Amino acid sequence: MTILILEDEPSIMKLTSMILEPLGHTILEAATAEEALQQFEESDGRIDLLIADVTLPVSSGIEVALELRSLLPYLRIILTSGYPPHMWNEQDAAELSELPSDSVATLQKPFMPALLLQTVARYVGMSSTATAPRMKIAGN
């Protein structure tokens, strides 16, 4: 399985990758929307899960999710944000409603590694009993 992580905060990117790498999946990293789309192309469209920060400097993780979802109709998506969805800006909230609710999860930062693993397991069918490092992911 291939997981694409779209996160502009380097420390959160590193921690997210560290949590998921022991599961044996291919992890692709992108700090911008452009990098995420480039990673998608370079992987020949073989992305099984997108974990994307909602708020990015130029774009949003939701915009990337919509674009990738148009190319991969069964793509699973986990959106992360420092704010709960009811506090997102109007554009992000509207775009979220365009994604099928059964294929999208949202995680509010900071979240515990076990919650990330549990959410990934729910969306891609892997074991949620994996041991997570004991650390909190902090940041935006």
TORVEXZA-638924 format. One record per residue: x, y, z of N, C-alpha, C, O in turn; residue in three letters. Coordinates in steps of 0.001 Angstrom, whole numbers. Atoms other than C-alpha are relative to their C-alpha. Layout:
# residues N
<site <X, Y, Z>, <X, Y, Z>, <X, Y, Z>, <X, Y, Z>, "ala">,
...
This chain:
# residues 140
<site <833, -1170, 0>, <0, 0, 0>, <887, 1246, 0>, <1968, 1259, 589>, "met">,
<site <-739, -1257, 67>, <1146, 3543, -738>, <-815, 1104, 660>, <-1984, 1317, 337>, "thr">,
<site <625, -1102, -729>, <353, 6446, 1586>, <721, 1287, -371>, <1944, 1377, -256>, "ile">,
<site <-545, -1318, 306>, <863, 10038, 466>, <-348, 941, 1150>, <-1520, 1148, 1466>, "leu">,
<site <188, -947, -1096>, <1359, 12489, 3329>, <276, 1394, -536>, <1364, 1671, -1042>, "ile">,
<site <-120, -1400, 414>, <768, 16156, 2491>, <-53, 848, 1259>, <-1111, 1022, 1865>, "leu">,
<site <-126, -750, -1259>, <1992, 18277, 5392>, <1099, 1030, -156>, <2220, 689, -534>, "glu">,
<site <-994, -1055, 178>, <3773, 21636, 5349>, <879, 223, 1224>, <1874, 942, 1134>, "asp">,
<site <-803, -136, -1220>, <5123, 21411, 8913>, <966, -1185, 85>, <523, -2314, 297>, "glu">,
<site <-967, 1107, 43>, <8374, 19348, 8793>, <-53, -939, 1211>, <76, -2152, 1045>, "pro">,
<site <12, 876, -1179>, <8125, 18059, 12380>, <-1217, -927, -3>, <-1115, -2084, 403>, "ser">,
<site <1201, 842, 66>, <4577, 16783, 11864>, <158, -1038, -1103>, <-251, -2188, -944>, "ile">,
<site <-266, 943, 1088>, <5597, 15210, 8554>, <883, -1143, 501>, <596, -2314, 255>, "met">,
<site <-940, 1009, -493>, <8483, 13407, 10244>, <-688, -961, 978>, <-526, -2177, 878>, "lys">,
<site <689, 839, -981>, <6346, 12155, 13137>, <-1038, -904, -648>, <-1149, -2080, -300>, "leu">,
<site <1017, 813, 684>, <3536, 10982, 10868>, <659, -1145, -750>, <194, -2283, -690>, "thr">,
<site <-733, 1051, 716>, <6003, 9084, 8700>, <556, -1042, 961>, <478, -2241, 695>, "ser">,
<site <-557, 932, -990>, <7680, 7569, 11773>, <-1071, -932, 559>, <-791, -2100, 829>, "met">,
<site <1103, 816, -518>, <4312, 6312, 13022>, <-411, -1060, -1013>, <-696, -2198, -639>, "ile">,
<site <526, 898, 1033>, <3341, 4720, 9699>, <1037, -918, -639>, <685, -2011, -1084>, "leu">,
<site <-1026, 808, 671>, <6670, 3402, 8331>, <136, -1416, 547>, <304, -2344, -243>, "glu">,
<site <-154, 1375, -496>, <6895, 399, 10691>, <-1066, -975, -499>, <-897, -2188, -377>, "pro">,
<site <1054, 869, 513>, <3693, -934, 9124>, <369, -620, -1338>, <-331, -1503, -1833>, "leu">,
<site <-504, 615, 1225>, <5675, -1703, 5972>, <-584, 541, -1287>, <-423, -85, -2335>, "gly">,
<site <578, -582, 1200>, <3849, 543, 3524>, <954, 1034, -590>, <1831, 1557, 97>, "his">,
<site <-776, -1040, 651>, <5389, 2896, 1008>, <-558, 1350, 437>, <-1760, 1596, 333>, "thr">,
<site <402, -1329, -449>, <5304, 6445, 2381>, <591, 1026, -952>, <1804, 1070, -1157>, "ile">,
<site <-426, -1108, 839>, <5459, 9400, 12>, <-290, 1283, 763>, <-1319, 1393, 1430>, "leu">,
<site <157, -1245, -750>, <5911, 12894, 1430>, <-40, 1190, -945>, <690, 1249, -1935>, "glu">,
<site <100, -1238, 768>, <4895, 16273, 50>, <-303, 1132, 970>, <-1118, 989, 1881>, "ala">,
<site <215, -1170, -856>, <5059, 19720, 1660>, <-933, 1022, -641>, <-1401, 1943, 28>, "ala">,
<site <889, -918, 707>, <2965, 21499, -977>, <-962, -799, -876>, <-761, -1988, -1126>, "thr">,
<site <950, 635, 906>, <12, 20743, -3215>, <697, -444, -1281>, <439, -1532, -1796>, "ala">,
<site <-729, 333, 1228>, <2321, 20818, -6227>, <840, -1255, 182>, <862, -2126, -689>, "glu">,
<site <-810, 1195, -273>, <4663, 18275, -4640>, <-887, -1241, 108>, <-504, -2315, -357>, "glu">,
<site <912, 1140, -139>, <1698, 16029, -3790>, <-432, -507, -1371>, <-440, -1714, -1614>, "ala">,
<site <416, 396, 1341>, <492, 16040, -7395>, <1167, -606, -776>, <981, -1532, -1565>, "leu">,
<site <-1191, 570, 635>, <4052, 15390, -8581>, <256, -1419, 519>, <564, -2319, -262>, "gln">,
<site <-173, 1340, -588>, <4354, 12433, -6169>, <-1019, -974, -594>, <-697, -2125, -889>, "gln">,
<site <1052, 820, 604>, <1055, 11117, -7536>, <410, -441, -1396>, <300, -1620, -1734>, "phe">,
<site <-420, 321, 1365>, <2356, 11294, -11109>, <1183, -959, -5>, <1207, -1915, -780>, "glu">,
<site <-1197, 840, -43>, <5712, 9746, -10213>, <-302, -1412, 489>, <445, -2345, 196>, "glu">,
<site <375, 1333, -479>, <3946, 6841, -8502>, <-948, -694, -972>, <-1521, -1735, -653>, "ser">,
<site <923, 530, 1015>, <1912, 6197, -11674>, <-1429, -104, 535>, <-2176, -1009, 163>, "asp">,
<site <1364, -32, -523>, <-1246, 7054, -9745>, <-310, -1092, 999>, <-1477, -1387, 1258>, "gly">,
<site <214, 1107, -942>, <-746, 4257, -7246>, <38, 512, 1441>, <969, 224, 2193>, "arg">,
<site <135, -516, -1359>, <-1850, 6031, -4088>, <-1240, -649, 600>, <-2313, -611, -1>, "ile">,
<site <1134, 655, -648>, <-4086, 4136, -1668>, <-652, 877, 1062>, <-1845, 755, 1341>, "asp">,
<site <495, -842, -1081>, <-4429, 6743, 1063>, <710, 1341, -53>, <1928, 1405, -221>, "leu">,
<site <-549, -1347, -95>, <-3944, 10508, 1251>, <-244, 499, 1419>, <-1378, 509, 1899>, "leu">,
<site <113, -664, -1298>, <-3229, 12084, 4632>, <438, 1438, -250>, <1608, 1690, -535>, "ile">,
<site <-294, -1364, 410>, <-3435, 15832, 4077>, <-394, 1018, 1054>, <-1475, 947, 1640>, "ala">,
<site <290, -1152, -838>, <-3225, 18945, 6196>, <-997, 873, -756>, <-829, 1113, -1952>, "asp">,
<site <1002, -839, 648>, <-6246, 21125, 5474>, <611, 1325, -433>, <384, 1778, -1555>, "val">,
<site <-518, -1341, 270>, <-4350, 24410, 5650>, <1445, -66, -495>, <2348, -507, 216>, "thr">,
<site <-1326, -67, 602>, <-1394, 24861, 3317>, <265, 1443, -417>, <-681, 2214, -583>, "leu">,
<site <-310, -1392, 332>, <442, 28076, 2397>, <-685, 528, -1268>, <-1132, 1675, -1282>, "pro">,
<site <542, -488, 1264>, <-876, 28287, -1191>, <-1339, -637, -335>, <-2194, 17, -933>, "val">,
<site <1191, 757, 357>, <-3606, 25661, -1522>, <-606, -571, 1274>, <-384, -48, 2365>, "ser">,
<site <496, 717, -1175>, <-5466, 23307, 782>, <58, -1494, -272>, <25, -1938, -1419>, "ser">,
<site <1, 1445, 137>, <-5322, 19611, 1448>, <-1299, -509, -603>, <-1316, -1546, -1266>, "gly">,
<site <1288, 409, 564>, <-8993, 19417, 506>, <14, 162, -1520>, <-507, -691, -2238>, "ile">,
<site <-94, -190, 1450>, <-8292, 20857, -2954>, <794, -1133, -638>, <411, -1647, -1689>, "glu">,
<site <-797, 1116, 511>, <-5600, 18219, -3474>, <-816, -1288, 51>, <-791, -2081, -891>, "val">,
<site <839, 1196, -129>, <-7973, 15530, -2203>, <-1043, -56, -1108>, <-1270, -1116, -1692>, "ala">,
<site <1001, -39, 1075>, <-10652, 16637, -4678>, <629, -332, -1348>, <57, -1085, -2136>, "leu">,
<site <-663, 263, 1275>, <-8197, 16600, -7561>, <393, -1467, -132>, <137, -2096, -1158>, "glu">,
<site <-402, 1409, 52>, <-6774, 13179, -6691>, <-1213, -920, -45>, <-1199, -1951, -718>, "leu">,
<site <1216, 820, -39>, <-10234, 11816, -5986>, <-665, -45, -1380>, <-1294, -1045, -1728>, "arg">,
<site <560, 14, 1349>, <-11325, 12830, -9505>, <735, -1003, -889>, <168, -1517, -1852>, "ser">,
<site <-806, 958, 754>, <-8526, 10596, -10821>, <-52, -1404, 593>, <85, -2396, -122>, "leu">,
<site <78, 1277, -724>, <-8854, 7843, -8203>, <-1295, -7, 806>, <-1285, 388, 1972>, "leu">,
<site <1298, -100, -674>, <-12544, 7506, -7299>, <-89, -739, 1339>, <-952, -422, 2158>, "pro">,
<site <65, 763, -1254>, <-11831, 5036, -4476>, <1077, 394, 1002>, <1296, -304, 1991>, "tyr">,
<site <-1048, -462, -902>, <-9034, 7015, -2832>, <-586, 309, 1377>, <-1613, 979, 1487>, "leu">,
<site <372, -304, -1382>, <-9338, 7139, 962>, <800, 1212, 446>, <1946, 1398, 38>, "arg">,
<site <-600, -1278, -377>, <-8551, 10451, 2626>, <-131, 233, 1495>, <-1198, 34, 2075>, "ile">,
<site <19, -456, -1389>, <-7599, 11565, 6131>, <465, 1450, -20>, <1586, 1743, -436>, "ile">,
<site <-334, -1420, -65>, <-7659, 15335, 6624>, <368, 358, 1428>, <-314, -37, 2373>, "leu">,
<site <-443, -410, -1328>, <-5763, 16854, 9532>, <-34, 1525, 97>, <212, 2235, -879>, "thr">,
<site <66, -1447, -203>, <-6174, 20304, 11028>, <136, 304, 1485>, <-218, -505, 2343>, "ser">,
<site <-70, -474, -1380>, <-5455, 22250, 14166>, <-1347, 476, 508>, <-1499, 788, 1689>, "gly">,
<site <1336, -469, -358>, <-9117, 23252, 14138>, <-1034, -1065, -330>, <-854, -1814, -1291>, "tyr">,
<site <1074, 935, 344>, <-12305, 21165, 14236>, <-707, 485, -1274>, <-685, 1680, -1567>, "pro">,
<site <628, -379, 1271>, <-14262, 21124, 10933>, <-995, 1164, 94>, <-1107, 1947, -850>, "pro">,
<site <974, -1095, -88>, <-16941, 23509, 12214>, <676, 1377, 87>, <2, 2401, -18>, "his">,
<site <-735, -1272, -47>, <-14208, 26187, 12537>, <804, 260, -1288>, <1520, 1257, -1373>, "met">,
<site <-708, -193, 1251>, <-12808, 25757, 9005>, <-629, 1162, -766>, <-1789, 1510, -544>, "trp">,
<site <559, -1084, 805>, <-13217, 28595, 6529>, <-1084, -556, -931>, <-1178, -1765, -1146>, "asn">,
<site <1159, 410, 805>, <-16268, 28530, 4252>, <403, -828, -1219>, <-272, -1799, -1562>, "glu">,
<site <-422, 735, 1194>, <-14352, 27347, 1191>, <380, -1432, 356>, <-39, -2369, -325>, "gln">,
<site <-400, 1348, -401>, <-12782, 24385, 3008>, <-1220, -834, 399>, <-1314, -2008, 43>, "asp">,
<site <1207, 720, -414>, <-16125, 23429, 4549>, <-837, -412, -1215>, <-1352, -1528, -1273>, "ala">,
<site <763, 311, 1211>, <-17853, 23610, 1164>, <679, -1115, -799>, <17, -2028, -1291>, "ala">,
<site <-726, 1036, 744>, <-15119, 21546, -501>, <-50, -1345, 709>, <-109, -2387, 56>, "glu">,
<site <116, 1254, -747>, <-15262, 18959, 2278>, <-1309, -699, -338>, <-1350, -1924, -451>, "leu">,
<site <1304, 601, 298>, <-18938, 18427, 1481>, <-34, -637, -1391>, <-934, -1424, -1682>, "ser">,
<site <-71, 604, 1328>, <-17931, 17517, -2102>, <634, -1397, 25>, <540, -2142, -950>, "glu">,
<site <-636, 1319, -119>, <-16021, 14455, -845>, <-976, -974, 657>, <-1667, -606, 1607>, "leu">,
<site <904, 981, -609>, <-17967, 11261, -73>, <365, -239, 1467>, <1514, -542, 1785>, "pro">,
<site <-277, 90, -1438>, <-18293, 11068, 3707>, <512, -1374, 419>, <1201, -1483, 1434>, "ser">,
<site <-457, 1334, -382>, <-17641, 7310, 3755>, <1458, -260, -358>, <1998, -1312, -16>, "asp">,
<site <-1399, 199, 373>, <-14137, 7796, 2339>, <921, 1061, 600>, <2103, 1118, 263>, "ser">,
<site <-779, -1094, -572>, <-12975, 10791, 4397>, <-126, -6, 1517>, <-1220, -122, 2070>, "val">,
<site <-30, -171, -1455>, <-11924, 11084, 8025>, <717, 1304, 295>, <1551, 1753, -491>, "ala">,
<site <-719, -1197, -432>, <-10810, 14189, 9876>, <601, -268, 1368>, <-28, -874, 2236>, "thr">,
<site <-692, 104, -1282>, <-8294, 14278, 12700>, <437, 1396, 414>, <1062, 2121, -360>, "leu">,
<site <-427, -1296, -517>, <-7764, 17333, 14847>, <1355, -149, 671>, <1562, -1043, 1491>, "gln">,
<site <-1330, -14, -596>, <-4151, 18092, 15753>, <-63, 735, 1332>, <-859, 1664, 1473>, "lys">,
<site <-863, 1193, 2>, <-2561, 17260, 18037>, <-835, -1257, 238>, <-1816, -1235, 981>, "pro">,
<site <677, 1276, -210>, <-3673, 13648, 17852>, <1038, -1026, 435>, <2227, -901, 142>, "phe">,
<site <-884, 1058, -481>, <-2223, 10571, 19460>, <326, -957, -1149>, <-526, -1194, -2005>, "met">,
<site <-366, 950, 1046>, <-326, 8114, 17229>, <-987, -1164, -124>, <-1282, -1611, -1232>, "pro">,
<site <941, 1121, 47>, <-2760, 5341, 18183>, <-1264, 368, -767>, <-1824, -474, -1470>, "ala">,
<site <1183, -436, 733>, <-5664, 7389, 16805>, <284, 45, -1499>, <-566, -339, -2302>, "leu">,
<site <-373, 5, 1409>, <-3826, 7894, 13517>, <14, -1430, -533>, <-553, -1702, -1591>, "leu">,
<site <-59, 1400, 432>, <-3116, 4156, 13273>, <-1395, -610, -108>, <-1690, -1340, -1055>, "leu">,
<site <1371, 519, -12>, <-6717, 3325, 14131>, <-779, 528, -1220>, <-1514, -222, -1862>, "gln">,
<site <698, -603, 1131>, <-8028, 5727, 11474>, <521, -565, -1313>, <-264, -881, -2207>, "thr">,
<site <-584, 596, 1204>, <-5617, 4436, 8833>, <-528, -1423, -160>, <-908, -1820, -1261>, "val">,
<site <476, 1382, 59>, <-6647, 871, 9686>, <-1460, -69, -466>, <-1835, -949, -1240>, "ala">,
<site <1421, -13, 377>, <-10330, 1742, 9320>, <-165, 255, -1493>, <-1073, -292, -2119>, "arg">,
<site <157, -366, 1401>, <-9783, 3187, 5851>, <733, -904, -971>, <394, -922, -2155>, "tyr">,
<site <-737, 855, 932>, <-7338, 690, 4395>, <35, -1459, 432>, <679, -2282, -218>, "val">,
<site <157, 1389, -380>, <-8129, -2479, 6271>, <1213, -672, 595>, <1308, -1898, 553>, "gly">,
<site <-1127, 656, -647>, <-4847, -3047, 8071>, <-264, -108, 1497>, <-1188, 515, 2020>, "met">,
<site <181, 216, -1422>, <-4500, -4140, 11650>, <152, 1291, 778>, <1094, 2052, 558>, "ser">,
<site <-103, -1191, -843>, <-5176, -1413, 14179>, <683, -338, 1317>, <718, 486, 2230>, "ser">,
<site <-652, 410, -1237>, <-3300, -3367, 16834>, <1491, 297, -10>, <2211, -70, 919>, "thr">,
<site <-1418, -362, 66>, <67, -2047, 15711>, <349, 901, 1180>, <-470, 1696, 1639>, "ala">,
<site <-434, -811, -1132>, <2069, -477, 18495>, <457, 1359, -485>, <1306, 1472, -1370>, "thr">,
<site <-339, -1369, 369>, <2293, 3270, 18231>, <1006, 568, 977>, <959, 265, 2170>, "ala">,
<site <-905, -682, -920>, <5123, 5350, 19628>, <-807, 868, 934>, <-1873, 1350, 552>, "pro">,
<site <705, -828, -965>, <4089, 7263, 22749>, <458, 1447, -134>, <1379, 1896, 549>, "arg">,
<site <-324, -1409, 213>, <4200, 10835, 21499>, <-1231, 676, -561>, <-2082, 31, -1174>, "met">,
<site <1080, -794, 567>, <1797, 13602, 20582>, <538, 752, -1197>, <1683, 1205, -1204>, "lys">,
<site <-356, -810, 1159>, <1850, 15288, 17215>, <-559, 1384, 280>, <-1761, 1547, 486>, "ile">,
<site <416, -1372, -294>, <1738, 19023, 17795>, <216, 865, -1211>, <980, 509, -2108>, "ala">,
<site <-186, -943, 1095>, <1484, 21949, 15455>, <-1310, 390, -608>, <-2372, 85, -65>, "gly">,
<site <1200, -487, 664>, <-964, 23501, 13053>, <-687, -1084, -761>, <-1721, -842, -1383>, "asn">,
